[in-house]
Amino acid sequence: MTSAYGELRAQLAHLTTEAFRPELADIDRLPTAEIARIMNGEDASVPAAVAAQLPRIAAAIDATAERMARGGRLVYAGAGTAGRLGVLDASECPPTFATDPSRVVGLIAGGPSAMVEAVEGAEDSRELAAADLDGLGLDADDTVVGISASGRTPYAVGAVEHARALGALTIGLSCNADSALAAAAEHGIEVVVGPELLTGSTRLKAGTAQKLVLNMISTITMIRLGKTYGNLMVDVRASNEKLRARSRRIVALATDASDDAIESALVAADGEVKTAILMLLADVDAATATRRLERADGHLRAALT
């Protein structure tokens, strides 16, 4: 056991995300405002690290969108903070883009309870990752994104390895160069943000970087799938008063129609924003708009031509 832990300590010592920063050794003695200034400066470096990976990110997104257009799913897999970020991104897709909850899925090592409490040993199991993916009935049209700041977490690496063996598209998102996760995936994305303010606390810069990349993966994939019209969320699901008001505003921005016309169109379209916009812009009824959208695979611009 001692030897195993010694080996792990040696591995962590070589990771950029685990590096100790002696210049911050007395940070607990600084005034709060100064700590906040330092932390803000650290965070400001993250977008540049993401920018360095944009070609890889774009290639991964195009490959993901191609698979999802064939009916595939987007699956995030990670442990700890990385897993929670994946679950968060997946959970935002149904209300934002009206996707079925089964189309974008977040897997976290240890299951749902690990969202709020660490599940001992879960992140160390490649077998658990394989079992979680098998539970989804993974196939070749699916995309699996392994997420791990260190790039060595067995659950994330195991998920990518198992998915790739099944023929699924694989993406590895890490925050260290030359990571095992990136090497295991078809699309390796390594956003190297450097050592953390608190040694090894990868919920900080690494977590911010991962969130930015996941935002890109889900959002741009949905744009490619026709879930937007310009920069309008035309597939938004109006499940509360705020979203119902947003739906009306989106229709207004897209059509410049009167309030009465917008209300009538939304009622006829059973609240479907995209259908209401097509009705107003093409001057067709709800049934015709629905058929045109179906023929255009949900792409509003294509349905308008």
C-alpha positions in Angstrom: 0.0 0.0 0.0 2.8 2.4 0.9 4.5 1.7 -2.4 1.3 2.4 -4.3 0.8 5.7 -2.6 4.4 6.6 -3.1 4.0 6.0 -6.8 0.8 8.1 -6.9 2.5 10.9 -5.1 5.3 10.9 -7.6 2.8 11.1 -10.5 1.0 14.0 -8.9 4.3 15.8 -8.3 4.8 16.0 -12.0 1.4 17.4 -12.8 1.2 21.2 -13.5 -2.2 21.3 -11.8 -0.7 19.9 -8.6 2.4 22.2 -8.5 3.1 24.1 -5.3 3.6 27.8 -5.6 6.0 29.1 -2.9 5.3 32.7 -3.7 1.7 32.1 -2.4 2.8 30.3 0.8 1.8 33.3 3.0 -1.5 34.1 1.2 -3.5 33.4 4.4 -1.8 36.4 5.9 -2.9 38.9 3.2 -5.9 41.2 3.4 -9.0 39.8 1.8 -9.0 42.4 -0.9 -5.5 41.4 -1.9 -6.3 37.7 -2.0 -9.3 38.6 -4.2 -7.1 40.6 -6.5 -4.6 37.7 -6.9 -7.4 35.2 -7.5 -9.0 37.5 -10.1 -5.7 37.8 -11.9 -5.4 34.0 -11.9 -8.8 33.6 -13.4 -8.0 36.1 -16.1 -5.4 33.8 -17.5 -7.9 31.0 -18.3 -9.5 32.3 -21.5 -6.1 32.5 -23.2 -5.4 28.8 -22.3 -8.7 27.9 -23.8 -8.0 29.9 -26.9 -4.8 27.9 -27.5 -7.0 24.8 -27.9 -9.7 26.3 -30.1 -8.8 24.3 -33.3 -9.0 21.0 -31.3 -12.3 22.1 -29.7 -13.8 23.0 -33.0 -12.8 19.7 -34.6 -14.3 17.8 -31.6 -17.6 19.8 -31.9 -18.0 19.2 -35.6 -17.5 15.4 -35.1 -19.9 15.5 -32.2 -22.6 17.4 -34.1 -22.3 14.9 -37.1 -23.0 12.0 -34.8 -25.8 13.7 -32.9 -27.4 14.6 -36.3 -27.6 10.8 -36.8 -29.4 10.4 -33.5 -26.4 9.9 -31.3 -26.0 11.1 -27.7 -23.5 13.3 -26.0 -22.2 11.8 -22.7 -20.0 13.4 -20.2 -18.0 11.3 -17.8 -15.9 12.5 -14.9 -15.3 12.4 -11.2 -15.5 15.0 -8.5 -15.5 18.6 -9.8 -15.1 17.4 -13.4 -18.0 15.1 -13.1 -20.2 17.7 -11.5 -19.5 20.1 -14.3 -20.5 17.5 -16.8 -23.8 16.8 -15.0 -24.4 20.6 -14.8 -23.8 21.1 -18.5 -26.0 18.2 -19.4 -28.8 19.3 -17.2 -29.0 22.7 -18.8 -29.6 21.4 -22.3 -33.3 20.3 -21.9 -34.6 23.8 -20.8 -32.3 25.7 -23.1 -32.6 23.6 -26.3 -35.6 21.4 -25.6 -33.5 18.3 -25.9 -34.7 15.0 -24.5 -32.8 14.4 -21.2 -31.5 11.2 -22.7 -29.7 13.1 -25.5 -27.1 14.8 -23.3 -26.1 12.8 -20.3 -23.8 13.5 -17.4 -22.1 10.6 -15.6 -20.3 11.2 -12.4 -18.2 8.5 -10.6 -20.3 7.2 -7.7 -23.6 8.2 -9.1 -26.0 11.1 -8.3 -25.1 11.1 -4.6 -21.5 12.1 -5.6 -22.9 15.5 -6.7 -22.9 16.5 -3.1 -20.7 14.0 -1.3 -17.6 12.2 -2.3 -18.0 8.5 -2.9 -14.8 6.8 -1.8 -12.9 4.9 -4.4 -15.3 5.7 -7.3 -12.9 7.8 -9.3 -10.3 5.1 -9.2 -12.4 2.5 -11.1 -12.2 2.0 -14.8 -14.7 -0.8 -14.4 -17.3 1.5 -12.9 -17.0 3.8 -15.9 -17.5 0.9 -18.3 -20.5 -0.3 -16.3 -22.0 3.2 -16.3 -21.6 3.4 -20.1 -23.0 -0.1 -20.6 -26.0 1.0 -18.6 -26.7 3.6 -21.3 -26.5 1.1 -24.1 -23.7 3.0 -25.8 -23.3 2.7 -29.6 -21.2 4.0 -32.4 -23.3 7.1 -33.0 -22.7 8.4 -29.4 -20.0 10.8 -28.2 -18.3 10.4 -24.8 -16.3 13.3 -23.3 -14.0 12.2 -20.5 -13.3 15.1 -18.2 -10.4 15.2 -15.7 -8.2 18.1 -14.6 -5.2 15.8 -14.0 -5.9 13.9 -17.2 -5.2 10.6 -15.3 -8.4 9.9 -13.3 -9.1 6.2 -13.9 -12.9 6.7 -14.2 -12.5 9.3 -17.0 -9.8 7.5 -18.8 -11.7 4.2 -18.5 -14.8 5.8 -19.9 -13.0 7.0 -23.0 -11.2 3.7 -23.5 -14.4 1.7 -23.2 -16.3 4.1 -25.4 -13.7 4.0 -28.1 -13.6 0.2 -28.0 -17.4 0.3 -28.7 -16.8 2.6 -31.7 -18.2 5.8 -30.1 -16.5 9.1 -30.7 -14.3 10.1 -27.8 -13.0 13.4 -26.5 -10.6 13.8 -23.6 -10.7 17.1 -21.7 -7.9 17.7 -19.3 -5.7 20.5 -17.9 -2.3 19.0 -18.1 -0.1 18.4 -21.2 0.7 14.9 -22.5 -2.2 13.4 -20.4 -3.3 9.8 -20.5 -6.8 11.0 -21.1 -6.0 12.9 -24.2 -3.9 10.0 -25.5 -6.8 7.6 -25.0 -9.3 9.8 -26.9 -9.6 10.6 -30.6 -9.9 14.3 -29.8 -7.6 15.4 -27.0 -8.2 18.8 -25.5 -5.5 19.9 -23.0 -6.2 23.4 -21.5 -3.1 24.0 -19.5 -4.0 26.7 -16.9 -1.0 26.2 -14.6 -0.7 25.7 -10.9 -3.7 26.6 -8.7 -4.0 29.4 -6.1 -4.5 26.6 -3.6 -2.2 23.7 -4.3 -4.1 21.0 -6.1 -7.5 22.6 -5.8 -8.6 22.0 -9.4 -12.1 23.3 -8.9 -10.5 26.7 -9.4 -8.8 27.6 -12.7 -9.0 24.0 -14.1 -12.7 23.9 -13.2 -13.3 27.3 -14.9 -11.5 26.1 -18.0 -13.5 22.9 -18.1 -16.7 24.8 -17.8 -15.8 27.2 -20.6 -15.0 24.2 -22.9 -18.2 22.3 -22.0 -20.2 25.5 -22.7 -18.6 25.5 -26.2 -19.2 21.8 -26.8 -22.9 21.8 -25.9 -23.8 25.3 -27.2 -22.0 25.1 -30.6 -23.2 21.5 -31.1 -26.8 22.7 -30.6 -26.2 25.6 -33.0 -25.0 23.1 -35.6 -28.1 21.0 -35.0 -30.4 23.9 -35.7 -31.4 24.6 -32.1 -31.0 28.3 -32.6 -32.0 30.9 -35.2 -29.1 33.4 -35.2 -28.3 33.9 -31.6 -31.9 33.3 -30.5 -32.8 30.2 -28.4 -35.8 29.2 -30.6 -36.0 25.7 -29.0 -36.3 27.1 -25.5 -38.8 25.2 -23.3 -41.1 27.6 -21.6 -41.6 25.8 -18.2 -42.1 28.9 -16.0 -43.3 32.5 -16.3 -39.8 33.9 -17.0 -39.3 31.5 -19.8 -42.8 32.2 -21.2 -41.9 35.9 -21.3 -38.6 35.0 -22.9 -40.4 32.9 -25.6 -42.5 35.9 -26.5 -39.5 38.2 -26.7 -37.6 35.7 -28.9 -40.5 35.6 -31.3 -40.7 39.4 -31.3 -37.0 39.7 -32.0 -37.1 37.2 -34.9 -40.3 38.6 -36.5 -40.9 42.1 -35.4 -44.6 41.1 -35.2 -47.2 42.7 -33.0 -48.0 41.4 -29.5 -51.4 40.1 -30.6 -49.9 38.3 -33.6 -47.2 36.8 -31.5 -49.7 35.6 -28.9 -52.0 34.1 -31.5 -49.1 32.3 -33.2 -47.8 30.8 -29.9 -51.2 29.6 -29.0 -51.7 28.0 -32.4 -48.2 26.5 -32.2 -48.8 25.1 -28.7 -46.1 27.3 -27.3 -43.4 26.1 -29.8 -41.3 29.2 -30.4 -39.7 27.9 -33.6 -43.1 27.0 -35.1 -44.5 30.4 -34.2 -41.6 32.2 -35.9 -42.0 30.2 -39.1 -45.8 30.8 -39.1 -45.2 34.6 -38.8 -42.3 34.9 -41.2 -43.7 32.5 -43.9 -47.3 33.4 -43.3 -48.4 29.8 -42.9 -50.6 27.9 -40.4 -49.2 25.8 -37.6 -49.7 22.5 -39.3 -47.8 23.7 -42.4 -45.0 25.2 -40.3 -44.7 21.9 -38.4 -44.4 19.9 -41.6 -41.8 22.3 -43.0 -39.7 22.1 -39.9 -39.9 18.3 -39.9 -38.7 18.2 -43.5 -35.8 20.6 -42.6 -34.8 18.4 -39.6 -35.7 21.3 -37.3 -33.5 23.9 -38.9 -35.5 27.1 -39.1 -33.4 28.8 -41.7 -33.8 25.8 -44.0 -37.5 25.7 -43.4 -37.8 29.4 -44.4 -36.2 28.8 -47.8 
